[in-house]
Structure formats: C-alpha cells, structure tokens
Amino acid sequence: MHTQLDPILLDGTPLAVRAFLRHQVDQVPAPLRDLLADLGAVVGGAVLSHRTS
C-alpha cells in the first residue's frame, strides 16, 4: 500500500481483501508504521528522480 502497488497486485480481488489488508497495516506498531511511511517516501522519490537515457 505504501508503494502504491496495491491496486496492481490486488487487481480482481474482492473489496474485503483490500479492507483486511488496510486493517492489518493500520494495526502495526508505530515503529513499523514509520518504516512503511519511509518506504513509501523512498519509492516515491526514486520514481520522481528516474531518468531515461
């Protein structure tokens, strides 16, 4: 979810699956939540700075 790949990876799954995943992520301890947020920022930065030759 933090890498924004969930729509692609979960394409075709029932909404209950997505809701369950969101619930599980919301329940992780604060340090892991911070790590996931940092992961999202790193992936976003990498996408924005990607250059093609």
C-alpha positions, 0 to 999 in steps of 0.5 A: 500500500505504501508503494502504491502497488496495491491496486496492481497486485490486488487487481480482481480481488474482492473489496474485503481483501483490500479492507483486511489488508488496510486493517492489518497495516493500520494495526502495526506498531508505530515503529513499523508504521514509520518504516512503511511511511519511509518506504513509501517516501523512498519509492516515491522519490526514486520514481520522481528522480528516474531518468531515461537515457 
